[in-house]
């Protein structure tokens, strides 16, 4: 496994454009994952707030 990873890294060093594409893709995917996490947290906060408002209306 380590040898395969080493071979990939050596191959990417010889191809800077491929390395740049890999880095950009990783940044894009991590940014997308962060955005989805933030959206999920916002939805949770909204649901909790709506449940609290609904509980006050039911009194």
Biopython code that builds the backbone (N, CA, C, O; Angstrom):
import numpy as np
from Bio.PDB.StructureBuilder import StructureBuilder

atoms = [
    (1, "UNK", "N", (0.827, -1.191, 0.000)),
    (1, "UNK", "CA", (0.000, 0.000, 0.000)),
    (1, "UNK", "C", (0.874, 1.259, 0.000)),
    (1, "UNK", "O", (0.633, 2.190, -0.768)),
    (2, "UNK", "N", (1.881, 1.276, 0.860)),
    (2, "UNK", "CA", (2.763, 2.457, 0.920)),
    (2, "UNK", "C", (3.512, 2.645, -0.396)),
    (2, "UNK", "O", (3.730, 3.769, -0.847)),
    (3, "UNK", "N", (3.902, 1.527, -1.004)),
    (3, "UNK", "CA", (4.622, 1.626, -2.276)),
    (3, "UNK", "C", (3.716, 2.218, -3.349)),
    (3, "UNK", "O", (4.158, 3.032, -4.159)),
    (4, "UNK", "N", (2.466, 1.816, -3.355)),
    (4, "UNK", "CA", (1.519, 2.349, -4.345)),
    (4, "UNK", "C", (1.311, 3.844, -4.132)),
    (4, "UNK", "O", (1.272, 4.608, -5.096)),
    (5, "UNK", "N", (1.179, 4.263, -2.883)),
    (5, "UNK", "CA", (1.014, 5.686, -2.588)),
    (5, "UNK", "C", (2.262, 6.454, -2.994)),
    (5, "UNK", "O", (2.171, 7.546, -3.555)),
    (6, "UNK", "N", (3.426, 5.883, -2.708)),
    (6, "UNK", "CA", (4.682, 6.517, -3.112)),
    (6, "UNK", "C", (4.787, 6.653, -4.622)),
    (6, "UNK", "O", (5.264, 7.666, -5.132)),
    (7, "UNK", "N", (4.338, 5.627, -5.330)),
    (7, "UNK", "CA", (4.359, 5.686, -6.798)),
    (7, "UNK", "C", (3.422, 6.758, -7.328)),
    (7, "UNK", "O", (3.751, 7.455, -8.287)),
    (8, "UNK", "N", (2.268, 6.890, -6.714)),
    (8, "UNK", "CA", (1.315, 7.925, -7.136)),
    (8, "UNK", "C", (1.903, 9.309, -6.894)),
    (8, "UNK", "O", (1.804, 10.189, -7.748)),
    (9, "UNK", "N", (2.509, 9.497, -5.735)),
    (9, "UNK", "CA", (3.103, 10.800, -5.413)),
    (9, "UNK", "C", (4.229, 11.124, -6.390)),
    (9, "UNK", "O", (4.330, 12.252, -6.872)),
    (10, "UNK", "N", (5.063, 10.152, -6.679)),
    (10, "UNK", "CA", (6.149, 10.374, -7.645)),
    (10, "UNK", "C", (5.601, 10.689, -9.028)),
    (10, "UNK", "O", (6.150, 11.531, -9.739)),
    (11, "UNK", "N", (4.536, 10.028, -9.407)),
    (11, "UNK", "CA", (3.918, 10.297, -10.701)),
    (11, "UNK", "C", (3.343, 11.702, -10.771)),
    (11, "UNK", "O", (3.439, 12.373, -11.798)),
    (12, "UNK", "N", (2.742, 12.144, -9.663)),
    (12, "UNK", "CA", (2.168, 13.493, -9.637)),
    (12, "UNK", "C", (3.247, 14.574, -9.617)),
    (12, "UNK", "O", (3.039, 15.675, -10.126)),
    (13, "UNK", "N", (4.385, 14.259, -9.035)),
    (13, "UNK", "CA", (5.481, 15.241, -9.042)),
    (13, "UNK", "C", (5.965, 15.510, -10.461)),
    (13, "UNK", "O", (6.389, 16.620, -10.782)),
    (14, "UNK", "N", (5.898, 14.506, -11.290)),
    (14, "UNK", "CA", (6.321, 14.659, -12.679)),
    (14, "UNK", "C", (5.263, 15.340, -13.535)),
    (14, "UNK", "O", (5.550, 15.763, -14.655)),
    (15, "UNK", "N", (4.048, 15.449, -13.020)),
    (15, "UNK", "CA", (2.941, 16.041, -13.773)),
    (15, "UNK", "C", (2.287, 17.135, -12.914)),
    (15, "UNK", "O", (1.301, 16.863, -12.228)),
    (16, "UNK", "N", (2.810, 18.345, -12.940)),
    (16, "UNK", "CA", (2.271, 19.389, -12.069)),
    (16, "UNK", "C", (0.806, 19.737, -12.370)),
    (16, "UNK", "O", (0.070, 20.119, -11.460)),
    (17, "UNK", "N", (0.378, 19.613, -13.617)),
    (17, "UNK", "CA", (-1.016, 19.908, -13.937)),
    (17, "UNK", "C", (-1.941, 18.894, -13.271)),
    (17, "UNK", "O", (-2.985, 19.269, -12.738)),
    (18, "UNK", "N", (-1.575, 17.632, -13.295)),
    (18, "UNK", "CA", (-2.379, 16.600, -12.641)),
    (18, "UNK", "C", (-2.405, 16.830, -11.131)),
    (18, "UNK", "O", (-3.445, 16.663, -10.495)),
    (19, "UNK", "N", (-1.278, 17.207, -10.566)),
    (19, "UNK", "CA", (-1.218, 17.498, -9.138)),
    (19, "UNK", "C", (-2.131, 18.665, -8.796)),
    (19, "UNK", "O", (-2.852, 18.618, -7.800)),
    (20, "UNK", "N", (-2.106, 19.708, -9.612)),
    (20, "UNK", "CA", (-2.963, 20.869, -9.375)),
    (20, "UNK", "C", (-4.437, 20.469, -9.447)),
    (20, "UNK", "O", (-5.238, 20.928, -8.633)),
    (21, "UNK", "N", (-4.798, 19.633, -10.394)),
    (21, "UNK", "CA", (-6.187, 19.185, -10.513)),
    (21, "UNK", "C", (-6.615, 18.366, -9.299)),
    (21, "UNK", "O", (-7.735, 18.511, -8.809)),
    (22, "UNK", "N", (-5.727, 17.513, -8.820)),
    (22, "UNK", "CA", (-6.044, 16.713, -7.635)),
    (22, "UNK", "C", (-6.247, 17.621, -6.429)),
    (22, "UNK", "O", (-7.196, 17.437, -5.668)),
    (23, "UNK", "N", (-5.368, 18.591, -6.251)),
    (23, "UNK", "CA", (-5.475, 19.509, -5.106)),
    (23, "UNK", "C", (-6.751, 20.326, -5.200)),
    (23, "UNK", "O", (-7.456, 20.478, -4.203)),
    (24, "UNK", "N", (-7.064, 20.853, -6.374)),
    (24, "UNK", "CA", (-8.280, 21.646, -6.548)),
    (24, "UNK", "C", (-9.514, 20.800, -6.282)),
    (24, "UNK", "O", (-10.456, 21.263, -5.639)),
    (25, "UNK", "N", (-9.518, 19.571, -6.766)),
    (25, "UNK", "CA", (-10.656, 18.686, -6.507)),
    (25, "UNK", "C", (-10.813, 18.398, -5.022)),
    (25, "UNK", "O", (-11.933, 18.392, -4.512)),
    (26, "UNK", "N", (-9.717, 18.161, -4.326)),
    (26, "UNK", "CA", (-9.800, 17.914, -2.883)),
    (26, "UNK", "C", (-10.321, 19.145, -2.142)),
    (26, "UNK", "O", (-11.137, 19.021, -1.228)),
    (27, "UNK", "N", (-9.855, 20.325, -2.531)),
    (27, "UNK", "CA", (-10.353, 21.550, -1.908)),
    (27, "UNK", "C", (-11.844, 21.740, -2.180)),
    (27, "UNK", "O", (-12.599, 22.119, -1.284)),
    (28, "UNK", "N", (-12.262, 21.480, -3.406)),
    (28, "UNK", "CA", (-13.671, 21.608, -3.761)),
    (28, "UNK", "C", (-14.530, 20.649, -2.949)),
    (28, "UNK", "O", (-15.566, 21.043, -2.414)),
    (29, "UNK", "N", (-14.104, 19.394, -2.855)),
    (29, "UNK", "CA", (-14.880, 18.402, -2.119)),
    (29, "UNK", "C", (-14.936, 18.711, -0.626)),
    (29, "UNK", "O", (-15.981, 18.540, 0.001)),
    (30, "UNK", "N", (-13.827, 19.162, -0.053)),
    (30, "UNK", "CA", (-13.842, 19.500, 1.369)),
    (30, "UNK", "C", (-14.708, 20.738, 1.614)),
    (30, "UNK", "O", (-15.404, 20.810, 2.627)),
    (31, "UNK", "N", (-14.675, 21.701, 0.711)),
    (31, "UNK", "CA", (-15.544, 22.869, 0.843)),
    (31, "UNK", "C", (-17.012, 22.493, 0.733)),
    (31, "UNK", "O", (-17.847, 23.024, 1.466)),
    (32, "UNK", "N", (-17.330, 21.585, -0.174)),
    (32, "UNK", "CA", (-18.702, 21.129, -0.334)),
    (32, "UNK", "C", (-19.168, 20.391, 0.917)),
    (32, "UNK", "O", (-20.301, 20.582, 1.358)),
    (33, "UNK", "N", (-18.309, 19.550, 1.495)),
    (33, "UNK", "CA", (-18.660, 18.819, 2.711)),
    (33, "UNK", "C", (-18.885, 19.794, 3.865)),
    (33, "UNK", "O", (-19.814, 19.614, 4.653)),
    (34, "UNK", "N", (-18.046, 20.823, 3.972)),
    (34, "UNK", "CA", (-18.212, 21.830, 5.018)),
    (34, "UNK", "C", (-19.541, 22.565, 4.841)),
    (34, "UNK", "O", (-20.254, 22.807, 5.815)),
    (35, "UNK", "N", (-19.872, 22.917, 3.602)),
    (35, "UNK", "CA", (-21.112, 23.625, 3.323)),
    (35, "UNK", "C", (-22.316, 22.757, 3.697)),
    (35, "UNK", "O", (-23.271, 23.257, 4.291)),
    (36, "UNK", "N", (-22.284, 21.471, 3.360)),
    (36, "UNK", "CA", (-23.384, 20.581, 3.719)),
    (36, "UNK", "C", (-23.538, 20.447, 5.227)),
    (36, "UNK", "O", (-24.655, 20.378, 5.739)),
    (37, "UNK", "N", (-22.411, 20.410, 5.937)),
    (37, "UNK", "CA", (-22.480, 20.326, 7.396)),
    (37, "UNK", "C", (-23.115, 21.582, 7.983)),
    (37, "UNK", "O", (-23.938, 21.498, 8.894)),
    (38, "UNK", "N", (-22.733, 22.749, 7.460)),
    (38, "UNK", "CA", (-23.304, 24.003, 7.942)),
    (38, "UNK", "C", (-24.797, 24.088, 7.646)),
    (38, "UNK", "O", (-25.566, 24.571, 8.477)),
    (39, "UNK", "N", (-25.212, 23.623, 6.474)),
    (39, "UNK", "CA", (-26.635, 23.626, 6.126)),
    (39, "UNK", "C", (-27.408, 22.700, 7.061)),
    (39, "UNK", "O", (-28.495, 23.048, 7.521)),
    (40, "UNK", "N", (-26.856, 21.534, 7.340)),
    (40, "UNK", "CA", (-27.527, 20.589, 8.233)),
    (40, "UNK", "C", (-27.672, 21.174, 9.630)),
    (40, "UNK", "O", (-28.711, 20.996, 10.266)),
    (41, "UNK", "N", (-26.652, 21.867, 10.117)),
    (41, "UNK", "CA", (-26.736, 22.488, 11.433)),
    (41, "UNK", "C", (-27.768, 23.610, 11.448)),
    (41, "UNK", "O", (-28.489, 23.775, 12.432)),
    (42, "UNK", "N", (-27.844, 24.376, 10.371)),
    (42, "UNK", "CA", (-28.836, 25.452, 10.295)),
    (42, "UNK", "C", (-30.253, 24.881, 10.290)),
    (42, "UNK", "O", (-31.150, 25.446, 10.915)),
    (43, "UNK", "N", (-30.459, 23.777, 9.597)),
    (43, "UNK", "CA", (-31.776, 23.139, 9.562)),
    (43, "UNK", "C", (-32.140, 22.625, 10.949)),
    (43, "UNK", "O", (-33.289, 22.749, 11.373)),
    (44, "UNK", "N", (-31.173, 22.049, 11.658)),
    (44, "UNK", "CA", (-31.429, 21.574, 13.021)),
    (44, "UNK", "C", (-31.821, 22.723, 13.935)),
    (44, "UNK", "O", (-32.752, 22.595, 14.730)),
    (45, "UNK", "N", (-31.110, 23.854, 13.827)),
    (45, "UNK", "CA", (-31.447, 25.024, 14.651)),
    (45, "UNK", "C", (-32.840, 25.540, 14.312)),
    (45, "UNK", "O", (-33.607, 25.897, 15.207)),
    (46, "UNK", "N", (-33.170, 25.580, 13.021)),
    (46, "UNK", "CA", (-34.490, 26.050, 12.601)),
    (46, "UNK", "C", (-35.577, 25.131, 13.131)),
    (46, "UNK", "O", (-36.602, 25.607, 13.620)),
    (47, "UNK", "N", (-35.372, 23.821, 13.043)),
    (47, "UNK", "CA", (-36.368, 22.862, 13.528)),
    (47, "UNK", "C", (-36.566, 22.997, 15.037)),
    (47, "UNK", "O", (-37.693, 22.932, 15.528)),
    (48, "UNK", "N", (-35.469, 23.183, 15.766)),
    (48, "UNK", "CA", (-35.576, 23.350, 17.214)),
    (48, "UNK", "C", (-36.330, 24.633, 17.551)),
    (48, "UNK", "O", (-37.160, 24.642, 18.460)),
    (49, "UNK", "N", (-36.053, 25.701, 16.837)),
    (49, "UNK", "CA", (-36.745, 26.964, 17.073)),
    (49, "UNK", "C", (-38.232, 26.846, 16.749)),
    (49, "UNK", "O", (-39.067, 27.347, 17.501)),
    (50, "UNK", "N", (-38.569, 26.194, 15.646)),
    (50, "UNK", "CA", (-39.972, 26.006, 15.293)),
    (50, "UNK", "C", (-40.696, 25.130, 16.315)),
    (50, "UNK", "O", (-41.860, 25.377, 16.633)),
    (51, "UNK", "N", (-40.014, 24.115, 16.826)),
    (51, "UNK", "CA", (-40.627, 23.268, 17.856)),
    (51, "UNK", "C", (-40.865, 24.056, 19.133)),
    (51, "UNK", "O", (-41.887, 23.874, 19.794)),
    (52, "UNK", "N", (-39.930, 24.930, 19.485)),
    (52, "UNK", "CA", (-40.107, 25.763, 20.678)),
    (52, "UNK", "C", (-41.267, 26.738, 20.491)),
    (52, "UNK", "O", (-42.063, 26.941, 21.408)),
    (53, "UNK", "N", (-41.363, 27.339, 19.314)),
    (53, "UNK", "CA", (-42.464, 28.271, 19.022)),
    (53, "UNK", "C", (-43.794, 27.519, 19.062)),
    (53, "UNK", "O", (-44.773, 28.014, 19.618)),
    (54, "UNK", "N", (-43.826, 26.334, 18.477)),
    (54, "UNK", "CA", (-45.057, 25.543, 18.475)),
    (54, "UNK", "C", (-45.476, 25.156, 19.886)),
    (54, "UNK", "O", (-46.667, 25.133, 20.194)),
    (55, "UNK", "N", (-44.505, 24.851, 20.748)),
    (55, "UNK", "CA", (-44.844, 24.480, 22.122)),
    (55, "UNK", "C", (-45.441, 25.664, 22.872)),
    (55, "UNK", "O", (-46.307, 25.477, 23.727)),
    (56, "UNK", "N", (-44.997, 26.867, 22.570)),
    (56, "UNK", "CA", (-45.576, 28.054, 23.213)),
    (56, "UNK", "C", (-46.982, 28.323, 22.684)),
    (56, "UNK", "O", (-47.830, 28.819, 23.425)),
    (57, "UNK", "N", (-47.235, 28.017, 21.459)),
    (57, "UNK", "CA", (-48.576, 28.239, 20.884)),
    (57, "UNK", "C", (-49.582, 27.229, 21.402)),
    (57, "UNK", "O", (-50.779, 27.517, 21.423)),
    (58, "UNK", "N", (-49.130, 26.051, 21.821)),
    (58, "UNK", "CA", (-50.033, 25.006, 22.262)),
    (58, "UNK", "C", (-50.472, 25.214, 23.705)),
    (58, "UNK", "O", (-51.388, 24.538, 24.173)),
    (59, "UNK", "N", (-49.832, 26.138, 24.416)),
    (59, "UNK", "CA", (-50.173, 26.356, 25.840)),
    (59, "UNK", "C", (-51.489, 27.060, 25.990)),
    (59, "UNK", "O", (-51.925, 27.321, 27.111)),
]
sb = StructureBuilder()
sb.init_structure("model")
sb.init_model(0)
sb.init_chain("A")
sb.init_seg("    ")
for serial, (resi, resn, name, xyz) in enumerate(atoms, 1):
    if name == "N":
        sb.init_residue(resn, " ", resi, " ")
    sb.init_atom(name, np.array(xyz, "f"), 0.0, 1.0, " ", f" {name:<3s}", serial, name[0])
structure = sb.get_structure()
